[in-house]
């Protein structure tokens, strides 16, 4: 029975890892592509492509940090059992 729980926890962690990877790849691709379209429309050098790739990576990192980061985890000193010795 413990093997089933361990296997499902491992599968959930693997799914989260693939989701993070998808965000980190799709963000720069999407915004870099939008920057490429803007560059073609304005006739500029690849200025907006670079801005789009960097902005997409920044937004992807922020999204990963916001969804899976440590903001929802309590530090050990903040737990309600801390300081209660038995």
OpenMM code with the backbone's topology and positions (N, CA, C; nanometers):
from openmm import Vec3, app, unit

residues = "UNK UNK UNK UNK UNK UNK UNK UNK UNK UNK UNK UNK UNK UNK UNK UNK UNK UNK UNK UNK UNK UNK UNK UNK UNK UNK UNK UNK UNK UNK UNK UNK UNK UNK UNK UNK UNK UNK UNK UNK UNK UNK UNK UNK UNK UNK UNK UNK UNK UNK UNK UNK UNK UNK UNK UNK UNK UNK UNK UNK UNK UNK UNK UNK UNK UNK UNK UNK UNK UNK UNK UNK UNK UNK UNK UNK UNK UNK UNK UNK UNK UNK UNK UNK UNK UNK".split()
positions = [
    Vec3(0.0818, -0.1186, 0.0000),
    Vec3(0.0000, 0.0000, 0.0000),
    Vec3(0.0866, 0.1254, 0.0000),
    Vec3(0.1984, 0.1200, 0.0718),
    Vec3(0.2874, 0.2355, 0.0730),
    Vec3(0.3496, 0.2580, -0.0640),
    Vec3(0.3678, 0.1492, -0.1402),
    Vec3(0.4241, 0.1629, -0.2745),
    Vec3(0.3309, 0.2424, -0.3645),
    Vec3(0.1994, 0.2218, -0.3513),
    Vec3(0.1027, 0.2965, -0.4317),
    Vec3(0.1061, 0.4449, -0.3978),
    Vec3(0.1132, 0.4768, -0.2693),
    Vec3(0.1190, 0.6177, -0.2281),
    Vec3(0.2488, 0.6814, -0.2751),
    Vec3(0.3580, 0.6077, -0.2644),
    Vec3(0.4873, 0.6606, -0.3078),
    Vec3(0.4888, 0.6795, -0.4591),
    Vec3(0.4296, 0.5853, -0.5313),
    Vec3(0.4258, 0.5938, -0.6773),
    Vec3(0.3401, 0.7123, -0.7225),
    Vec3(0.2252, 0.7347, -0.6582),
    Vec3(0.1397, 0.8465, -0.6984),
    Vec3(0.2028, 0.9806, -0.6620),
    Vec3(0.2751, 0.9863, -0.5503),
    Vec3(0.3450, 1.1103, -0.5147),
    Vec3(0.4568, 1.1378, -0.6138),
    Vec3(0.5248, 1.0334, -0.6576),
    Vec3(0.6303, 1.0500, -0.7571),
    Vec3(0.5746, 1.0949, -0.8908),
    Vec3(0.4580, 1.0413, -0.9285),
    Vec3(0.3953, 1.0811, -1.0547),
    Vec3(0.3498, 1.2260, -1.0493),
    Vec3(0.3003, 1.2696, -0.9337),
    Vec3(0.2580, 1.4089, -0.9192),
    Vec3(0.3780, 1.5026, -0.9285),
    Vec3(0.4884, 1.4639, -0.8681),
    Vec3(0.6098, 1.5450, -0.8764),
    Vec3(0.6647, 1.5512, -1.0175),
    Vec3(0.6548, 1.4385, -1.0888),
    Vec3(0.7011, 1.4365, -1.2269),
    Vec3(0.6135, 1.5241, -1.3156),
    Vec3(0.4831, 1.5229, -1.2908),
    Vec3(0.3920, 1.6081, -1.3680),
    Vec3(0.4217, 1.7555, -1.3432),
    Vec3(0.4513, 1.7907, -1.2183),
    Vec3(0.4862, 1.9295, -1.1877),
    Vec3(0.6163, 1.9690, -1.2571),
    Vec3(0.7117, 1.8779, -1.2609),
    Vec3(0.8392, 1.9079, -1.3271),
    Vec3(0.8185, 1.9321, -1.4766),
    Vec3(0.7348, 1.8520, -1.5412),
    Vec3(0.7071, 1.8717, -1.6835),
    Vec3(0.6317, 2.0018, -1.7065),
    Vec3(0.5432, 2.0381, -1.6140),
    Vec3(0.4706, 2.1646, -1.6264),
    Vec3(0.5658, 2.2829, -1.6151),
    Vec3(0.6582, 2.2769, -1.5207),
    Vec3(0.7579, 2.3834, -1.5053),
    Vec3(0.8422, 2.3944, -1.6314),
    Vec3(0.8864, 2.2817, -1.6856),
    Vec3(0.9653, 2.2837, -1.8077),
    Vec3(0.8868, 2.3441, -1.9243),
    Vec3(0.7593, 2.3092, -1.9332),
    Vec3(0.6760, 2.3646, -2.0406),
    Vec3(0.6625, 2.5158, -2.0277),
    Vec3(0.6474, 2.5658, -1.9057),
    Vec3(0.6390, 2.7108, -1.8850),
    Vec3(0.7697, 2.7784, -1.9250),
    Vec3(0.8823, 2.7196, -1.8856),
    Vec3(1.0120, 2.7804, -1.9133),
    Vec3(1.0464, 2.7785, -2.0620),
    Vec3(0.9899, 2.6872, -2.1365),
    Vec3(1.0142, 2.6833, -2.2807),
    Vec3(0.9136, 2.7700, -2.3557),
    Vec3(0.7869, 2.7600, -2.3194),
    Vec3(0.6833, 2.8291, -2.3962),
    Vec3(0.6828, 2.9803, -2.3743),
    Vec3(0.7227, 3.0280, -2.2572),
    Vec3(0.7242, 3.1717, -2.2310),
    Vec3(0.8148, 3.2475, -2.3271),
    Vec3(0.9441, 3.2115, -2.3326),
    Vec3(1.0325, 3.2816, -2.4263),
    Vec3(0.9951, 3.2596, -2.5725),
    Vec3(0.9464, 3.1407, -2.6067),
    Vec3(0.9063, 3.1169, -2.7455),
    Vec3(0.7876, 3.2044, -2.7847),
    Vec3(0.6890, 3.2113, -2.6987),
    Vec3(0.5692, 3.2903, -2.7288),
    Vec3(0.6022, 3.4388, -2.7396),
    Vec3(0.6681, 3.4917, -2.6380),
    Vec3(0.6959, 3.6350, -2.6381),
    Vec3(0.8071, 3.6717, -2.7367),
    Vec3(0.9011, 3.5802, -2.7600),
    Vec3(1.0004, 3.6032, -2.8649),
    Vec3(0.9350, 3.6058, -3.0020),
    Vec3(0.8370, 3.5187, -3.0233),
    Vec3(0.7622, 3.5197, -3.1494),
    Vec3(0.6820, 3.6468, -3.1675),
    Vec3(0.6207, 3.6931, -3.0611),
    Vec3(0.5485, 3.8207, -3.0686),
    Vec3(0.6447, 3.9360, -3.0976),
    Vec3(0.7635, 3.9316, -3.0367),
    Vec3(0.8643, 4.0335, -3.0645),
    Vec3(0.9102, 4.0286, -3.2085),
    Vec3(0.9228, 3.9092, -3.2643),
    Vec3(0.9612, 3.8941, -3.4045),
    Vec3(0.8551, 3.9561, -3.4959),
    Vec3(0.7271, 3.9323, -3.4624),
    Vec3(0.6191, 3.9920, -3.5416),
    Vec3(0.6228, 4.1445, -3.5348),
    Vec3(0.6473, 4.1989, -3.4165),
    Vec3(0.6555, 4.3443, -3.4012),
    Vec3(0.7753, 4.3986, -3.4790),
    Vec3(0.8882, 4.3288, -3.4739),
    Vec3(1.0055, 4.3715, -3.5516),
    Vec3(0.9768, 4.3722, -3.7009),
    Vec3(0.9098, 4.2723, -3.7498),
    Vec3(0.8759, 4.2688, -3.8930),
    Vec3(0.7780, 4.3791, -3.9289),
    Vec3(0.6825, 4.4057, -3.8397),
    Vec3(0.5817, 4.5073, -3.8649),
    Vec3(0.6443, 4.6469, -3.8685),
    Vec3(0.7363, 4.6725, -3.7736),
    Vec3(0.8010, 4.8036, -3.7659),
    Vec3(0.9254, 4.8138, -3.8531),
    Vec3(0.9748, 4.7022, -3.9036),
    Vec3(1.0952, 4.7041, -3.9864),
    Vec3(1.2215, 4.7303, -3.9069),
    Vec3(1.2239, 4.6923, -3.7823),
    Vec3(1.3410, 4.7150, -3.6978),
    Vec3(1.4286, 4.5910, -3.6941),
    Vec3(1.5479, 4.6096, -3.6415),
    Vec3(1.6381, 4.4966, -3.6177),
    Vec3(1.5795, 4.4136, -3.5037),
    Vec3(1.6378, 4.3008, -3.4701),
    Vec3(1.5749, 4.2129, -3.3699),
    Vec3(1.5777, 4.2670, -3.2263),
    Vec3(1.5322, 4.3895, -3.2096),
    Vec3(1.5263, 4.4493, -3.0764),
    Vec3(1.4124, 4.3868, -2.9966),
    Vec3(1.2953, 4.3795, -3.0563),
    Vec3(1.1787, 4.3289, -2.9846),
    Vec3(1.1842, 4.1780, -2.9655),
    Vec3(1.2595, 4.1080, -3.0495),
    Vec3(1.2784, 3.9644, -3.0278),
    Vec3(1.3533, 3.9423, -2.8974),
    Vec3(1.4601, 4.0174, -2.8777),
    Vec3(1.5397, 4.0046, -2.7557),
    Vec3(1.4566, 4.0443, -2.6345),
    Vec3(1.3844, 4.1546, -2.6457),
    Vec3(1.2982, 4.1993, -2.5355),
    Vec3(1.1913, 4.0935, -2.5066),
    Vec3(1.1348, 4.0365, -2.6116),
    Vec3(1.0324, 3.9344, -2.5939),
    Vec3(1.0850, 3.8086, -2.5286),
    Vec3(1.2031, 3.7640, -2.5705),
    Vec3(1.2616, 3.6435, -2.5107),
    Vec3(1.2941, 3.6663, -2.3638),
    Vec3(1.3574, 3.7794, -2.3335),
    Vec3(1.3910, 3.8086, -2.1938),
    Vec3(1.2661, 3.8297, -2.1084),
    Vec3(1.1687, 3.9006, -2.1642),
    Vec3(1.0438, 3.9212, -2.0905),
    Vec3(0.9683, 3.7914, -2.0708),
    Vec3(0.9667, 3.7059, -2.1726),
    Vec3(0.9005, 3.5766, -2.1598),
    Vec3(0.9666, 3.4882, -2.0570),
    Vec3(1.0989, 3.4904, -2.0517),
    Vec3(1.1694, 3.4116, -1.9502),
    Vec3(1.1417, 3.4659, -1.8111),
    Vec3(1.1407, 3.5984, -1.7980),
    Vec3(1.1102, 3.6574, -1.6678),
    Vec3(0.9694, 3.6247, -1.6221),
    Vec3(0.8737, 3.6354, -1.7125),
    Vec3(0.7361, 3.6015, -1.6765),
    Vec3(0.7203, 3.4535, -1.6450),
    Vec3(0.7896, 3.3673, -1.7184),
    Vec3(0.7828, 3.2236, -1.6921),
    Vec3(0.8419, 3.1902, -1.5552),
    Vec3(0.9552, 3.2516, -1.5242),
    Vec3(1.0153, 3.2286, -1.3926),
    Vec3(0.9257, 3.2788, -1.2805),
    Vec3(0.8633, 3.3938, -1.3016),
    Vec3(0.7716, 3.4463, -1.2010),
    Vec3(0.6527, 3.3526, -1.1832),
    Vec3(0.5976, 3.3010, -1.2928),
    Vec3(0.4839, 3.2106, -1.2838),
    Vec3(0.5215, 3.0823, -1.2102),
    Vec3(0.6372, 3.0273, -1.2389),
    Vec3(0.6822, 2.9068, -1.1697),
    Vec3(0.7031, 2.9358, -1.0216),
    Vec3(0.7663, 3.0471, -0.9909),
    Vec3(0.7871, 3.0830, -0.8497),
    Vec3(0.6544, 3.1036, -0.7793),
    Vec3(0.5598, 3.1685, -0.8459),
    Vec3(0.4304, 3.1966, -0.7842),
    Vec3(0.3511, 3.0683, -0.7603),
    Vec3(0.3531, 2.9763, -0.8559),
    Vec3(0.2756, 2.8527, -0.8427),
    Vec3(0.3423, 2.7504, -0.7526),
    Vec3(0.4727, 2.7337, -0.7643),
    Vec3(0.5406, 2.6243, -0.6951),
    Vec3(0.6454, 2.6707, -0.5958),
    Vec3(0.6554, 2.7988, -0.5756),
    Vec3(0.7594, 2.8524, -0.4886),
    Vec3(0.7292, 2.8321, -0.3419),
    Vec3(0.8124, 2.8911, -0.2599),
    Vec3(0.8044, 2.8718, -0.1156),
    Vec3(0.7068, 2.9667, -0.0486),
    Vec3(0.6290, 3.0429, -0.1229),
    Vec3(0.5390, 3.1386, -0.0594),
    Vec3(0.4253, 3.0708, 0.0160),
    Vec3(0.3944, 2.9458, -0.0147),
    Vec3(0.2844, 2.8791, 0.0541),
    Vec3(0.3335, 2.7812, 0.1601),
    Vec3(0.4618, 2.7760, 0.1828),
    Vec3(0.5162, 2.6884, 0.2852),
    Vec3(0.5499, 2.7698, 0.4089),
    Vec3(0.5144, 2.7167, 0.5228),
    Vec3(0.5462, 2.7853, 0.6477),
    Vec3(0.6876, 2.7507, 0.6919),
    Vec3(0.7572, 2.8478, 0.7465),
    Vec3(0.8858, 2.8138, 0.8073),
    Vec3(0.8614, 2.7306, 0.9335),
    Vec3(0.9566, 2.6506, 0.9747),
    Vec3(0.9345, 2.5637, 1.0916),
    Vec3(0.8973, 2.6410, 1.2171),
    Vec3(0.9454, 2.7631, 1.2353),
    Vec3(0.9137, 2.8389, 1.3554),
    Vec3(0.7706, 2.8904, 1.3564),
    Vec3(0.7054, 2.8921, 1.2408),
    Vec3(0.5692, 2.9451, 1.2335),
    Vec3(0.4635, 2.8370, 1.2519),
    Vec3(0.5051, 2.7123, 1.2648),
    Vec3(0.4041, 2.6086, 1.2803),
    Vec3(0.3378, 2.6198, 1.4178),
    Vec3(0.2148, 2.5750, 1.4261),
    Vec3(0.1386, 2.5922, 1.5488),
    Vec3(0.1880, 2.4992, 1.6599),
    Vec3(0.2696, 2.3989, 1.6268),
    Vec3(0.3214, 2.3090, 1.7291),
    Vec3(0.4556, 2.3546, 1.7835),
    Vec3(0.5128, 2.4570, 1.7239),
    Vec3(0.6454, 2.5022, 1.7669),
    Vec3(0.6370, 2.5613, 1.9076),
    Vec3(0.7308, 2.5237, 1.9874),
    Vec3(0.7361, 2.5779, 2.1238),
    Vec3(0.6537, 2.4995, 2.2231),
    Vec3(0.5788, 2.4004, 2.1790),
    Vec3(0.4991, 2.3183, 2.2703),
    Vec3(0.5724, 2.1889, 2.2959),
    Vec3(0.6422, 2.1829, 2.4046),
    Vec3(0.7153, 2.0602, 2.4414),
    Vec3(0.6233, 1.9686, 2.5185),
    Vec3(0.6368, 1.8402, 2.4946),
    Vec3(0.5532, 1.7440, 2.5661),
    Vec3(0.6320, 1.6694, 2.6666),
] * unit.nanometer
topology = app.Topology()
chain = topology.addChain("A")
for resn in residues:
    res = topology.addResidue(resn, chain)
    for name in ("N", "CA", "C"):
        topology.addAtom(name, app.Element.getBySymbol(name[0]), res)
